[in-house]
Amino acid sequence: MLRRTVTGLLLVLAAACAALALATDHSYVTTPSMYPTITPGSMVFVSPTRHYHPGQVIKFRANGLVWVHRLVEIWPTGEFITKGDNPQNARDVFLPALTRKDVVGVVTHAPRWLGFPELIAHDPAYGLGWLRAELGPRGKITLVGTIGLISFIPALDLPRLVSRRTAGLSDREGVAC
């Protein structure tokens, strides 16, 4: 019963993730350029808009890559100036200059952790390294404990334990089955 419930929940979760991936414009974050606002392993959801203004976090294409950075200035010539929130970052320089036509949209949501499955699938060593860094000691213990518990559940043979208890037997009595 418990195994079916866990399997059912995992299937529902997988279906929800697949629907989310197919129905939305989303990307997973791979670098700490937006740290601490958006951490690696986050997933960003984007919505197109007609008007952009400084202060918004935008998704755009430049230099052959997809970026998520903060719009810090719009010049009268139409150039967009962006910068990652990480204090170590300088303003971005793109050739040709970034303009409105390069912008995909505004980041509306950036839930932490949701992008780790994609990040790990595309680059396992890098993704797992960031996951370990993001979890911290308490998170690592929780993750290992959860995985251990999930892997231990099939070994419990729950139907047999339940039938023993309902028959009035304790777990310590030897019974030939």
N, C-alpha and C positions, 0 to 999 in steps of 0.2 A: 504494500500500500504506500509506504513512504517512498520507495523507489519510483513508483508510478507518479507520485505527486512531484517529486524532484525532477523527473524526466519531463513531465508536463510543463512545469514552470520553465525549465530550460528551453523547451520548444517554443513556448509563448515568447520568451525573451528573444530567442533567435529570430522569430517571425517579426517581432516589433523592430528589432535592429535592421532587418532586411527592408522592411517597409520604410523606415526612417531614411535609410541610405538611398533608396530608390526615389523617394518622394520629395527630397529636400536638396537644396544646394548647400553642401557642407564640405569641409576639409578638415583634416587633422593637422595639428601643429607639430612641427618636427624640431624647431630650434628655440632657444631661449631668448630670441630677439624681443619678444613682448613681455618677458618676465619682469615684474611679478603679476602683471595684469592677466595675461594668458600664458599658462605654463605648457611646456612640451607634453604631449599626450592629451591635450584638450581637443575637443572638436568644436569648430566654429560654424555657426549657421549664418547664412547671408541672405539679405533681402535687397533687391535692386531698388533704387530710389531715383527721383529726378534731380534732387538738389543735395549737394554735399557741402559740409561746412567744417572748418577746423575744429578738432577735438574728437571727431568721429573716428572709429576704427574701421578701416575699409579693406576689402579684398581686391587685389588688382593683379594684372599680368605685366611684367616688365623683365627685360633681359632674359627672356625665355623661361622664366619661373613664375609661380603664383606666390604672392606675398600677402601677408596680413600685417599692416602697420597703421599707426595713427596718422591721420591727415593733420599736419601742423600749420599749413599755409596754402592759400590759393593765390597765385600771382595774377596780376591784371592780364598777362599774356595767356592765361589759361593753364599754366603749369601747376601741377599739384606737388607740394613738398611734403614728404612723409618721413617718419622716423619710428623705429621700434621703441617701446617704453623702457627697455632695459637701459639703465643709466650708462652702460658702457658703449651704447650705440651712438654713432654720429648721424646726422641727417642723411637720408638716402640720396644717392646720385645715380640717375638713370640716363642712358643715352640710347635712343632719343628721350627727351623729357617726358615725364608721366603726365598724361592729360585725362580728361573725363572719359574718353573712349576706351582707356585701358582699365577702368574701374568696373569690377563685377557687381559690387554692392557694398552695403554697410553690414558689419557684423552685428547681429541682433542678440545672439546668445553664444556663450563659450563655456559649456560645462566641462569641468575638469574630468580627467580619466576616460571620458567616453571615446576618445580617439586612440587610446592605447591598442585596441585590437588591430586596427588598420596599420598603425605605426609599427607594431611588432610583426605583423604579416609582411610588410614591405621591407623591413630591415630589423630582423630579430635581435641582433646584438645591441644595436643602438637603442631600439625601443625598450628592451629589457633593462638596459643600463639606466635610462631615464625613469622607468617604472620603479626600480630599486631606489633611486634618488628621491622620487616623489613620495614613496611610501613611508620612508623613515623607519626607525627601529620598531615602533609600535605597530605600524601598518604591515611590516614584514612578518611579524609574529602572528598577526591576525590572518594574513593571507596564507601562511604556512599551516596554521591551525585549521582554517576552513578547508583547504585542500586535503589535509590529513583526515578531517572528519568525513568529507564527502567520499574519499577513497575507502574509509573504514566501514561505512554504512553497509555495503554489500556483504562484508565479512561477518556482520552481526547475525545474519540468518534470522531476521525478525519474525517471520511466521513461526519458526520452530520455537523461539523464545516465548512468543505469545501463547502457543498451544501448551507449552510446559507450565506456564503460570496458571492458565485456566484449568489445567488438570490437577492443580494443587501441588505441583512439584516446585522445589526451589532450584535455582541455577546450579547449586552445589551437588545435587544428587546425581549419581551416575545412572543414566538410562540408556538402554540399548535401543537404538533407532534403526 
